[in-house]
Amino acid sequence: MKTPQNLYIIKLGGSVITTKEENRFEARKETIAGLGKEIRRAMDKEHFRIVVVHGAGPFGHSNVNEYGINYGVFTERHKEGYKKTVLDCNALDKIVVAQLKKNGLEPVAFDPNKIIVQESKKIVEFDTAGIEKALSEGKVPVLYGQMVPDKKLNASVVSGDTILAFLAKKLGAQKVFLGTDVAGIFNADPKKEPNAKRIPLIDKENFGIVFDRVSGANTVDVTHGMKGKLMKLKERLNGTTAFIFDANKEGNVYKALTGERIEGTEVRL
């Protein structure tokens, strides 16, 4: 049997897989297990390859904020925070990988700290050889938001959104999916404004207007929430279509991956 050619990349947001809103260091194991089942079902139906990227939630954002390491690691306290953040993000990833494995996938963890180097918070080195090998073997590479070496700042945050956008371009992904805790991008915060309207399509023509209106994160999020997502997609998508949707709603991941119509925002930049 030939290796499926279509490559998808899906981001499972920290707001979906952790108790991010409550700012507790807790993974939602049952949710992750359900997402794993949906991905497996979709792969069996459509026969695609997939990379899973997940957010760090409080395991990353709260530590970075508490230790003040969003703009570099220089002091002893910074170094303490850096070590704690790396260990906590790795601990979350182990839970995610274990739940995906229990539910029919063959996940392979790739710690960004070992394969990515940044300079002033921009990726300058990214060793994707292991990821490409895993994909060729029918396995599911799993990456996540993490602290990584930085040539100017000693260490800096690389977000799951940045990883997703970089890999989409580098590996030539056909489709990109961002599973969040809201049904796409809205003209106002849907959690605060009941009359907020979903924006079904963001393209080059309306990007500037949408970007100005989109709020940042409501929770502790050092990657600037939806604004950060949009900027990373704009920088790196280069023609790949991205779809932002509510992954908390049961069945939505399966439907998105198999092309069924669900509420969300399509991004074509």
C-alpha positions as CSV (number, residue, x, y, z in Angstrom):
1,M,0.0,0.0,0.0
2,K,1.4,3.4,-1.0
3,T,1.8,6.1,1.6
4,P,-1.1,8.6,1.4
5,Q,0.1,11.8,-0.4
6,N,-2.2,14.4,1.2
7,L,-0.7,16.0,4.2
8,Y,-2.8,17.8,6.9
9,I,-1.6,19.7,9.9
10,I,-3.9,20.2,12.8
11,K,-3.4,22.4,15.9
12,L,-5.2,21.5,19.1
13,G,-5.3,24.7,21.1
14,G,-4.2,24.9,24.7
15,S,-7.7,26.2,25.4
16,V,-9.1,22.8,24.2
17,I,-6.7,20.3,25.8
18,T,-6.0,22.1,29.1
19,T,-7.9,24.1,31.7
20,K,-6.5,27.3,30.3
21,E,-9.3,29.5,31.3
22,E,-9.0,28.5,34.9
23,N,-5.2,28.8,34.6
24,R,-4.7,25.4,36.2
25,F,-1.9,23.1,35.3
26,E,-4.3,20.3,34.2
27,A,-4.7,18.4,31.0
28,R,-8.2,17.4,29.8
29,K,-7.4,13.8,29.2
30,E,-10.9,12.7,28.2
31,T,-11.1,15.6,25.7
32,I,-7.7,14.6,24.2
33,A,-8.8,11.0,24.0
34,G,-11.9,12.0,22.1
35,L,-9.9,14.1,19.7
36,G,-7.6,11.2,19.1
37,K,-10.6,9.0,18.2
38,E,-11.9,11.6,15.8
39,I,-8.5,11.9,14.1
40,R,-8.2,8.1,13.7
41,R,-11.7,7.8,12.2
42,A,-11.0,10.6,9.8
43,M,-7.6,9.0,8.7
44,D,-9.4,5.7,8.1
45,K,-12.0,7.4,5.9
46,E,-9.8,9.8,3.9
47,H,-6.3,8.2,4.1
48,F,-4.2,11.3,4.7
49,R,-1.0,11.9,6.6
50,I,-1.2,14.3,9.5
51,V,1.0,16.3,11.9
52,V,-0.5,17.2,15.3
53,V,0.6,20.4,17.0
54,H,-0.8,21.3,20.3
55,G,-0.8,24.4,22.5
56,A,0.8,24.6,25.9
57,G,-2.0,26.3,27.9
58,P,-0.9,27.3,31.4
59,F,2.0,24.8,31.2
60,G,3.7,27.3,29.0
61,H,2.0,30.7,29.1
62,S,1.7,30.9,32.9
63,N,5.3,30.0,33.5
64,V,6.6,32.4,30.9
65,N,4.5,35.2,32.4
66,E,5.4,34.4,36.0
67,Y,9.1,34.3,35.3
68,G,9.2,37.2,32.8
69,I,10.9,35.1,30.1
70,N,8.9,36.2,27.0
71,Y,11.7,38.5,25.9
72,G,14.7,36.4,26.7
73,V,16.5,34.4,29.4
74,F,19.3,36.3,31.1
75,T,19.1,36.2,34.9
76,E,19.2,33.2,37.3
77,R,15.5,33.6,37.9
78,H,15.0,33.5,34.1
79,K,17.0,30.3,33.8
80,E,14.9,28.7,36.6
81,G,11.7,29.7,34.7
82,Y,13.1,28.4,31.4
83,K,13.9,25.0,32.9
84,K,10.5,24.7,34.6
85,T,8.7,25.7,31.4
86,V,10.5,23.2,29.3
87,L,9.8,20.4,31.8
88,D,6.1,21.4,32.2
89,C,5.5,21.6,28.4
90,N,7.2,18.2,28.0
91,A,5.0,16.7,30.8
92,L,1.8,18.0,29.0
93,D,3.0,16.5,25.7
94,K,3.5,13.1,27.3
95,I,-0.1,13.1,28.4
96,V,-1.2,14.1,24.9
97,V,0.9,11.5,23.2
98,A,-0.3,8.8,25.6
99,Q,-4.0,9.6,25.0
100,L,-3.5,9.7,21.2
101,K,-1.7,6.3,21.3
102,K,-4.5,4.8,23.4
103,N,-7.0,5.8,20.8
104,G,-5.5,4.2,17.7
105,L,-2.8,6.6,16.5
106,E,0.9,6.0,16.2
107,P,2.2,9.3,17.7
108,V,5.9,10.3,17.7
109,A,6.8,13.2,20.0
110,F,9.3,15.8,18.7
111,D,10.4,18.3,21.4
112,P,10.8,21.7,19.7
113,N,13.6,22.5,22.2
114,K,15.7,19.8,20.5
115,I,15.1,20.7,16.8
116,I,14.3,24.4,16.6
117,V,16.6,27.4,17.0
118,Q,15.3,31.0,16.9
119,E,16.9,34.4,16.6
120,S,15.1,37.3,18.2
121,K,12.0,35.0,18.4
122,K,12.1,34.1,14.8
123,I,12.8,30.5,13.6
124,V,16.2,30.3,11.9
125,E,16.8,26.5,12.2
126,F,14.2,23.7,12.1
127,D,15.4,20.1,11.6
128,T,12.4,18.4,10.1
129,A,14.2,15.2,9.0
130,G,12.7,13.1,11.8
131,I,9.2,14.5,11.2
132,E,9.4,13.6,7.5
133,K,10.7,10.1,8.2
134,A,7.9,9.5,10.7
135,L,5.3,10.7,8.1
136,S,6.8,8.3,5.5
137,E,6.3,5.5,8.0
138,G,2.6,6.3,8.5
139,K,3.2,7.7,12.0
140,V,1.8,10.9,13.5
141,P,4.5,13.5,14.5
142,V,3.4,15.5,17.5
143,L,4.9,19.0,18.3
144,Y,3.9,21.7,20.7
145,G,4.5,25.2,22.0
146,Q,7.8,25.3,23.9
147,M,10.8,27.4,24.9
148,V,13.7,26.9,22.5
149,P,17.3,28.1,22.1
150,D,17.6,31.7,20.8
151,K,20.8,33.1,19.3
152,K,20.1,36.6,20.6
153,L,17.9,36.0,23.6
154,N,19.4,32.7,24.9
155,A,15.9,31.2,24.8
156,S,12.5,32.3,23.6
157,V,9.0,31.0,23.1
158,V,8.0,29.2,19.9
159,S,4.2,28.9,19.7
160,G,2.3,26.0,18.3
161,D,0.8,28.5,15.8
162,T,4.3,29.4,14.6
163,I,5.3,25.7,14.3
164,L,2.1,24.9,12.4
165,A,2.6,27.7,9.9
166,F,6.3,26.9,9.4
167,L,5.6,23.2,8.8
168,A,2.7,24.0,6.4
169,K,5.1,25.9,4.1
170,K,8.2,23.6,4.6
171,L,6.3,20.3,4.1
172,G,3.8,21.5,1.5
173,A,0.7,20.7,3.5
174,Q,-2.6,20.6,1.5
175,K,-4.7,21.8,4.5
176,V,-4.2,23.3,7.9
177,F,-6.7,23.2,10.7
178,L,-6.7,25.2,14.0
179,G,-9.0,23.8,16.7
180,T,-9.8,26.4,19.3
181,D,-12.5,27.0,21.9
182,V,-14.6,29.2,19.6
183,A,-16.2,28.7,16.2
184,G,-13.8,30.7,14.2
185,I,-12.8,34.4,14.2
186,F,-15.5,37.0,15.1
187,N,-15.8,40.8,14.7
188,A,-15.9,40.9,18.6
189,D,-15.1,38.6,21.4
190,P,-18.0,36.0,21.3
191,K,-17.5,35.1,24.9
192,K,-18.2,38.7,25.9
193,E,-20.4,40.0,23.1
194,P,-23.5,37.8,22.4
195,N,-24.1,39.7,19.1
196,A,-20.6,39.0,17.8
197,K,-20.6,37.9,14.2
198,R,-18.4,35.2,12.8
199,I,-16.2,36.1,9.8
200,P,-16.5,33.2,7.4
201,L,-13.6,34.1,5.2
202,I,-10.4,36.1,5.8
203,D,-8.3,36.8,2.7
204,K,-5.8,39.5,1.5
205,E,-8.7,42.0,0.9
206,N,-10.1,42.0,4.4
207,F,-7.1,40.9,6.5
208,G,-6.2,44.4,7.7
209,I,-9.7,45.3,8.8
210,V,-10.2,41.9,10.6
211,F,-6.8,42.1,12.3
212,D,-7.5,45.5,13.7
213,R,-10.8,44.3,15.2
214,V,-9.7,40.9,16.6
215,S,-9.0,41.0,20.3
216,G,-6.0,39.3,21.9
217,A,-6.4,36.5,24.5
218,N,-8.8,36.6,27.4
219,T,-6.5,34.3,29.4
220,V,-2.8,34.3,30.1
221,D,-1.4,33.9,26.6
222,V,2.0,35.2,25.7
223,T,1.4,34.5,22.0
224,H,-1.4,37.1,21.8
225,G,-4.4,34.9,21.1
226,M,-6.2,35.2,17.8
227,K,-4.2,38.1,16.7
228,G,-1.0,36.0,17.1
229,K,-2.6,33.2,15.1
230,L,-3.6,35.5,12.2
231,M,-0.1,37.1,12.1
232,K,1.7,33.7,12.0
233,L,-0.7,32.5,9.2
234,K,-0.1,35.6,7.2
235,E,3.7,35.3,7.5
236,R,3.9,31.7,6.4
237,L,0.8,30.2,4.8
238,N,1.7,31.2,1.3
239,G,-1.5,29.9,-0.4
240,T,-2.3,27.0,1.9
241,T,-5.9,27.3,3.2
242,A,-6.4,27.3,7.0
243,F,-9.6,26.6,8.8
244,I,-10.2,27.8,12.3
245,F,-13.1,26.1,14.2
246,D,-14.4,25.0,17.6
247,A,-12.6,21.7,18.5
248,N,-14.5,21.5,21.8
249,K,-17.6,20.6,20.0
250,E,-17.8,16.8,19.7
251,G,-17.4,15.5,16.2
252,N,-16.0,18.8,14.8
253,V,-12.4,17.5,14.3
254,Y,-13.7,14.5,12.4
255,K,-16.0,16.7,10.3
256,A,-13.3,19.3,9.5
257,L,-10.7,16.6,8.5
258,T,-13.2,14.8,6.3
259,G,-14.5,18.0,4.6
260,E,-17.9,18.1,6.2
261,R,-19.4,21.5,6.5
262,I,-19.1,23.1,10.0
263,E,-19.0,26.6,11.4
264,G,-15.6,28.2,11.3
265,T,-13.4,30.7,9.5
266,E,-11.5,29.9,6.4
267,V,-8.2,31.8,6.0
268,R,-6.8,32.2,2.5
269,L,-3.7,34.4,2.5
